[in-house]
């Protein structure tokens, strides 16, 4: 339960950073989407029920601060989580470069799903023209942020213990016996 | 059949979950004017943190600017004294124009004047995504705000409130792709719809033969019932007319610089 609230607090922190701190330093396109990183990490580390519940709440949190309707980011985050879980069965998820690659894939998928949902359901005409030019900047920002977070976490782990991989991926390790 | 369901149980559950979320989104799309309990709770919870971060960053920037970063202070001081003199001169002229304007208004009984009570609010947050253009302000239902109210700045229209909680509200900017405002070109009174395009606006449904030139001022027409008539929306940029087609393609630079938006006014009352 403590872990559950920790993830929620991390989600709220990501939202606060994105809405109030990053805009002071970066243009909207270059603000990293830390919630996406969190959802992908959830997909790799937590058991299914907990990951789904947390993703629903994190998506709702993102919806509360973005766009006009609740449900868009809930759907997008949930789809990304399920895709990550599907992929994680076939990948060595403890490899840091692979995590970075997943973030890149997640960014593209997120933008694709947003474009499809907004065009099909909300009939927001020129949203593709807004999303497409911002994609390279968003990708760069997300990759850089996830690389920095990963390097920091691995360094901290190294200082406090002798574990080689990324902590938190216990669920996957248990499943695959690594 | 039971074996089939058991075999694909996880897949069926995932599809059912995704479909229910899509239904939720589709339902909420029709309830744009309402703020859900979840959204209200999240906004209420985040508002004090956002206000604190905003205050702290202001303090840090102020401290940095006033006490540490004084490299060009003397040069800047000289420039400001010069600028101050010029501004004083301009102010005298403006005062003359104001008095003249008042006299002319009385004479012409100018009824298009926008004179409504407005509530100042501070911008405490921006949109969490890179594609949507919304901001969060530090006033909510407790200050008498509600969804749909127009928000303006000194330079022109900012947007309208789409979500409100007791202490904060979210404003959909005019540059958001889902924003559409009835507008007219001030010089020729050509009508159209100003639609958001991320960083700029476009004027849709302006007839091909309509007289629109670059640098014309685009203002609200007051037709939608949300924005008062005559508020600046932006300046016409590029105008393209195809050989065929009913409408022309018009790009508009927004009147408000959204990257430096700190204070806004929420128009709360009806026309006096």
Boltz contact constraints between the chains, C-beta under 6 A:
constraints:
  - contact:
      token1: [A, 15]
      token2: [B, 128]
      max_distance: 6.0
  - contact:
      token1: [A, 16]
      token2: [B, 49]
      max_distance: 6.0
  - contact:
      token1: [A, 18]
      token2: [B, 128]
      max_distance: 6.0
  - contact:
      token1: [A, 19]
      token2: [B, 125]
      max_distance: 6.0
  - contact:
      token1: [A, 19]
      token2: [B, 126]
      max_distance: 6.0
  - contact:
      token1: [A, 19]
      token2: [B, 128]
      max_distance: 6.0
  - contact:
      token1: [A, 20]
      token2: [B, 50]
      max_distance: 6.0
  - contact:
      token1: [A, 20]
      token2: [B, 53]
      max_distance: 6.0
  - contact:
      token1: [A, 20]
      token2: [B, 125]
      max_distance: 6.0
  - contact:
      token1: [A, 23]
      token2: [B, 126]
      max_distance: 6.0
  - contact:
      token1: [A, 24]
      token2: [B, 57]
      max_distance: 6.0
  - contact:
      token1: [A, 28]
      token2: [B, 130]
      max_distance: 6.0
  - contact:
      token1: [A, 29]
      token2: [B, 130]
      max_distance: 6.0
  - contact:
      token1: [A, 60]
      token2: [B, 38]
      max_distance: 6.0
  - contact:
      token1: [A, 61]
      token2: [B, 42]
      max_distance: 6.0
  - contact:
      token1: [A, 62]
      token2: [B, 128]
      max_distance: 6.0
  - contact:
      token1: [A, 64]
      token2: [B, 39]
      max_distance: 6.0
  - contact:
      token1: [A, 64]
      token2: [B, 42]
      max_distance: 6.0
  - contact:
      token1: [A, 64]
      token2: [B, 43]
      max_distance: 6.0
  - contact:
      token1: [A, 65]
      token2: [B, 128]
      max_distance: 6.0
  - contact:
      token1: [A, 66]
      token2: [B, 127]
      max_distance: 6.0
  - contact:
      token1: [A, 66]
      token2: [B, 128]
      max_distance: 6.0
  - contact:
      token1: [A, 66]
      token2: [B, 129]
      max_distance: 6.0
  - contact:
      token1: [A, 66]
      token2: [B, 132]
      max_distance: 6.0
  - contact:
      token1: [A, 67]
      token2: [B, 132]
      max_distance: 6.0
  - contact:
      token1: [A, 68]
      token2: [B, 32]
      max_distance: 6.0
  - contact:
      token1: [A, 68]
      token2: [B, 162]
      max_distance: 6.0
  - contact:
      token1: [A, 68]
      token2: [B, 178]
      max_distance: 6.0
  - contact:
      token1: [A, 69]
      token2: [B, 28]
      max_distance: 6.0
  - contact:
      token1: [A, 69]
      token2: [B, 29]
      max_distance: 6.0
  - contact:
      token1: [A, 70]
      token2: [B, 28]
      max_distance: 6.0
  - contact:
      token1: [A, 70]
      token2: [B, 36]
      max_distance: 6.0
  - contact:
      token1: [A, 70]
      token2: [B, 39]
      max_distance: 6.0
  - contact:
      token1: [A, 71]
      token2: [B, 24]
      max_distance: 6.0
  - contact:
      token1: [A, 71]
      token2: [B, 25]
      max_distance: 6.0
  - contact:
      token1: [A, 71]
      token2: [B, 28]
      max_distance: 6.0
  - contact:
      token1: [A, 72]
      token2: [B, 25]
      max_distance: 6.0
  - contact:
      token1: [A, 74]
      token2: [B, 21]
      max_distance: 6.0
  - contact:
      token1: [A, 75]
      token2: [B, 21]
      max_distance: 6.0
  - contact:
      token1: [A, 75]
      token2: [B, 22]
      max_distance: 6.0
  - contact:
      token1: [A, 75]
      token2: [B, 25]
      max_distance: 6.0
  - contact:
      token1: [A, 78]
      token2: [B, 21]
      max_distance: 6.0
  - contact:
      token1: [A, 82]
      token2: [B, 14]
      max_distance: 6.0
  - contact:
      token1: [A, 121]
      token2: [B, 26]
      max_distance: 6.0
  - contact:
      token1: [A, 122]
      token2: [B, 29]
      max_distance: 6.0
  - contact:
      token1: [A, 124]
      token2: [B, 177]
      max_distance: 6.0
  - contact:
      token1: [A, 124]
      token2: [B, 178]
      max_distance: 6.0
  - contact:
      token1: [A, 126]
      token2: [B, 177]
      max_distance: 6.0
  - contact:
      token1: [A, 126]
      token2: [B, 197]
      max_distance: 6.0
  - contact:
      token1: [A, 127]
      token2: [B, 177]
      max_distance: 6.0
  - contact:
      token1: [A, 130]
      token2: [B, 131]
      max_distance: 6.0
  - contact:
      token1: [A, 130]
      token2: [B, 177]
      max_distance: 6.0
  - contact:
      token1: [A, 130]
      token2: [B, 198]
      max_distance: 6.0
  - contact:
      token1: [A, 131]
      token2: [B, 131]
      max_distance: 6.0
  - contact:
      token1: [A, 134]
      token2: [B, 130]
      max_distance: 6.0
  - contact:
      token1: [A, 138]
      token2: [B, 130]
      max_distance: 6.0
